[in-house]
Amino acid sequence: MSDLQFRISDYVFRPTWLGTLLTILSIPLFIKLGLWQYHKAEQKQALQGLLDTYAHAAPVALPASLDNPEEWRFRRVEVAGVYGTRYQIFLDNQVEEGQAGYHVITPLNIQGTKRQVLVDRGWIPAEANHSELPMVTTPTGVQQIVGQVWVPSAKFYSLESAQDQSQWQALWQNMDMKRYKASVPFDVLPIVIRLDPASQAGGFSRDWPKPAERIETNLGYAYQWFGFAVAAFIIYLVVSFKKSKVSGTHANK
């Protein structure tokens, strides 16, 4: 029995040490998880605002170098160059209208330079046999690329980096720019250009994801975790208040 107790009318607040410890640990944890989801929603909303700001802006020329890729996130850019398919990749686990597929990401040799930039040409459906990559056509000659800058996240863990890199792997689970730069024999900018939906430069389906698409899910999880914190406190109070036996004995007399 706990030494911590006090009386309210006919009830005594007599929590157990185990119940108190679990409550002290669980409530801050639930609040922390709720805040984490809430902050994710805020970050997505901020990114959506940035995307909306640049969505209808006129494209600007892509610079020869990008020291700070974040400054170019969602900017509309234009660049001319020639596609090369030797180091083209298929980004796996891309779903569109409930169908699994890939994003086709092709390096573009920037005209007049030795540098290259990756172009996400859009989504294609996967083959019935998922072990086989689809055949895609790529236009030849100089292409005029207009699109929006995507800065791939570096916050993920992948076993791919531990795989044998002696042979080129065309199927990738994540767009890992660090791994890509280390795997190719040319200088590549640290961004990907998502090809404009109106572009005729060899694109596929280009219904690009929006940062705020699942913001309601994050907010729902946040409120759920906050609810767990409130419920844990209420449960703690309910199980800790007990009917006083002394009070019942006096009433019978």
N, C-alpha and C positions, 0 to 999 in steps of 0.2 A: 504494500500500500504506500501511496505517496504521502510525503509530509506537507505537500502543497495543497491547501484546501481552504475554502471559506464558504459561508452559508448565505443563501438567498431564500428567504421564506422557509419552506419545508424541504428545500433542496440544498445539497452540499456539492460544491465544485471540488471534485477529487480526481484529478487526472492521473494517469499512470505515467511513469517516466518514459516508457517505450512509446506511448501515444504522443507524449509531448515531443520527444525526439523526432519521431516520424513527421509530425506536423511542422516542426521547425525546419526540417530538411526539405520537405516537399513543397511548401508554399513558396519559398524563394525560387526553387527550381521551376515551378509552374509559371511564376511571374517572369523569370528570365527567358523561358521558352516563348512566352507570349510576346514579350518585347522584341525578341529576335524575329519572330514572324511579322510583327508590326513594322519593324525597321526595314525588313525586306520589302514590304509593301510600299513604304515611303521611298526607298531607293528605286523601285520599279516606276513609281509615279514620276520621280525626278527624271529618269531616263526617257520616259514617254514624252515628257514635256520637251526634252532636248530633241528627240526625234521629230516631234511636231514642228518645232522651230525651224528645222532644216528641210522638212519634207518637200516644201514647194519652192525652196530657194534655187536660184540658178546654179548650175554646177561650176566649180572652180577647177583650175588645172591642178593635177596631182603633183606635188613637189618631188624633187629628185631624192630627197631624204626626209625621214620623219623621226626626229629626235624624241618627240613626245606624242605618241599615237593617240593618247586620250584627248588631246586638243582637236583631233580630227574625227572623233566618234560621231557617227550619223551624218557627217558632212557629205553633201553631194559633190562628187568629183568627176572629172573627165580625163581620159588618157588614151593615147593611141599605141598600138603594139600588135605583136603577132603571138597567137596561142602556141603553146608547146604541150603535147600530151604525154611526153615521156614521164613526167613527174606529176601527172594529174592524179587526184585522189577522189575517192567516193566516201563521203561522210555518212556513216551508218546511223540507224535509229532515228530517221527523220519521217515523221508521220504527217500525212495530209489527207483530210477528210476520212480519217480512220484507216487509211492504207499505208503500209510500211514502204519506205523507199530510201533514197539517198539524195544528198546534195552533191552536185558535180562541181568540184573546185579545180580550176585549171590555171596554171601559171601563164602570165602574159609577159613576153619580153618587151619592155617599154621601148618605144621607137627612139632611136638615137642614143641609147644607153646600153650598158651591160646588165642593168638591174632588172629585176622582175617583180611583179605584184600578182598576188593570187586573186582570181575572179571566181566568185560563187555564181555559177550560171543557172542555178535553180534546182528544183526537185524533179526526180524521175522515180517511177515505181520500181520496186524490187521484182526480180524474176520469181517464178513459182518455186524454183530451186534456189534458195537464198545463198547457197554456196557459190553460185555463178553470178558474176557481175554483169550488168547490162552493157550492151554495145551502144556507144553514143557517137554521134557525128560532131565534128568540130570544124568550123569554117577556117579556111586558109587565107593567107594574105593579111594585110594590115586591117585591124578592127578598131573602130571608134567605140570606146567603152565609156558609158555613163552609168554611174551607180552610187550607192550610199556606202560609206565606210563602216565596216564592222570590225571591232576590236575584240578578237576572241578572248575568252576568259582563260587565265592561267591557273585558276583555283579548282583543280580537279586532280584525281589520282588515276593513273592508267597503267596497266601492266604492259601496254604496247612498248613503252620505252625500254623494257627489259628484254624484248624479243630480239631475235637475230636480225640485224639490219644489213646483212651482207647482200640481200636481195630486196628490191623495192617492194614495199607493201602498199598496194593501191587502196585497200579498205581500212579506214580509220574510224575509231570510235569517238574521238574528240578532235577538234581543230586545235592542235598543239603547235603553236607557232615556233616555240623553241626547238621542239623535235624536228619540225619541218626544215628549219634553217640549218640544223645540224646534219640533215639527211640528203641535201641537194648540193650540187657542185656550182651553185651560182648565188649571187647576193639577192636577197628577197626582202621587200619592205615588210614591216611587222604588222600589217593589216590585211584584211580581205575586202574586196569591193563586191558588194551584192548588186548584181546587174539589175539595172532599172527595168521594170516590167514592160516598158515601151521599147526597149532596145532590141535591135535586130542582129545583135552580135552573138548569135549562137546560143540563145538562152532556152531554158525549159520553163516549167511552172515556177512562177516567182511571187507567191503569196507570202511575203516575208513576215516572220513572227514579230509581234509588237511587245515591248517590254511589259506593258500593263495587262497583257492578255489574261493572266492568272492572278491578278491582284486580289480579286474577291476570295480566292482560295487562301491566300496568305492572311487576309483579314479574318476569315472564318476560323483558321487555326489559332490566330492570336486570341480571339474572343473565347475560343474553346479552352485554351490554356488558362486564361484569366478566370474562366468559370470553374475550372478544376481547383484553382487556388481558393476561391470563395467557398466551394463545396467542401474542401478539406478542412477549412476553418470551422464551418458549420457542423460538420461531422464530429470534429474534435470537441466542440462545445456540448453537443448532444450526448455523446458517450461519456463525457467527463462529469456532467451533472447527475447526481444520484439522489433518490429519495432518502431523506434522513430517517433512520430507524428510531432515533431518539424522539423525533417529532411524532412519529406514529405511536410510540409507547405512551407519550404524554396525552395524546388525543384519546386513547382507550380508557385512561383513568378518568 
